[in-house]
Amino acid sequence: MARIGPLQLTETWKYALIGGLLALPFTALEAWRSPENMALGMVVLGSMLAGYLIKRRSGNSTATGLRAALIGGLPTVWALGELLWAVPNIPNPPWFQAVGIGMILAFGGVMLAVVAIFGALAGRFGGWLAERRGHSGATNAGGST
């Protein structure tokens, strides 16, 4: 377990950061170019890599993939910012504007949930690949797997 100031960085978070930060610039570029048509291929790939790496250390690949996906898929909610600023400018009754903002926030939650589910599945697949390649996570007395 590594320390960053007062924070302790577990191996799960370390590998989730590796996978998530690998996907983050590509997701941000896609969100910037065309927020209405985003593919999450790099998020899935980063989560799969994180799951593979943590399974080699006998960690939980599903949790690591989920965390990597939330880190790498964070730019998917950037598009909601424009909608949140547009709703108050539309001439509608206040209750209608409140419902619109609530729906936008609910949609953002659904988007993050979809990203998290895909990340968890990709992390589990990466863990399966690690086990398939013979990385069971157990180390012998010599320190090799």
N, C-alpha and C positions, 0 to 999 in steps of 0.2 A: 504494500500500500504506500503510495507516494503522498507527500505533503506539498500543498501549494499554499503557503502562508498558514492561516488557521484551518484551511479545508483539507480533508483527507480524500485523496483520489483513489477509489477502489479500481481493481482491474476491469470490472464491468464498465465503469465510467470511462476508463482510459481507452478501451477498445471502442466504446460507443462514440467517443470524441473523434477517434481516428476515422471511423466509418462515416460519421455525420459531417465532419469538417471536410472530408473528401467530396461528399455530395453537395455541400452547401453552395459553393460558387456556381456549379452547373445549374442547380435549382434556381438560384438568384438570377442567373442569366436568362433562364427560360421565363421566369416571372416578369422580368423586365421587358423581354422581347414581345411575348404574347401571353398575357395573363389569362386570357380566355381559353387557351389551348395548351395546357401543360402536360408533359409526360414526366413520370416519376421514375424513369429508368435508373438514373444515378442514385436516387434514394434507395431503391431496391438493391442495387449493386453495393452501395456502402453498407447497408444493413447486413447483406450476405457476407461481406468481408469481415464485419465486426463479429458476426456469429461464428464464422470460421475461426477467427483469432482467439476468441474467448473459449471456445470448445477445446482448443488445444491446451488450455490451462484448466480444464474441467470446470468451467463456469457455465452460467445459464445463457445459452445462445438466444433464446426468445426475448428475454428482458434486454439484452444488449442490442439486439436488432431493433426492438421497439424504441429504445433511447436514441440510437443512431438515426432512425427515421425521423423522430421528432426534431432532432438537431438539424439534419439535412433538409427536412421538409418545411422548416419554419417560413421560408419565403413564399410558400403557397398562400399564406394569409395576407400578404401585402396587398393583393388586389382588393381585399375587403375594405381597406382604408379609404379608397376613393369612393366606394359606395356609402360608407359611413358619413363622409363629408357631403355627399350629394343629397342624402335623404332630407336633412333640415331645409335645404334650398328649394324643395319641391312644394308648391302651394297646396298643402293638404291640412286637414285638421290635426291637432297635436296628438290625438289618440292614434290616428293612422300612421303618423311619423314614428311614434313609439313602437307600434306593431312592426313597422318596417325595420327599425333598428334591431328589434328582438329577433326577427327572422334572419337578418344578416349575421348576427352573432351566433344564432343556432346553426346556420350554414357553415360558418367558420369552424364551429365545434365538430360538425360532421366531416368537414374536410380534414381536420387534424386526426379524427378517429380513423378515417380511411387510410391516411398516411401511416398511422400507428399500426393498424392491422397488417398492411402490406409489409411494413418493416419487421413486425414480429414474425410473420410467416417467412420472410426472406432470411432473418436471423436464424430461425429454426432450420431452414434449408442449408444455410452455411454451416451450422453445427453438424447436420447430417453429413455434409461433404467432408468435414474434418474427421468424423468417426469413420466414414467410408475409406478415407485415406490412411487409417490406422492411428489417428491421434485420439486415443481414448481419454487423454487428460491426466492419466496417472503417471507419475514419474518414478523411476527406480532410484536406487541409492546413488547412482552416478549422476543423476540430474537430467538424464536424457529421457525422451518419451519413447 
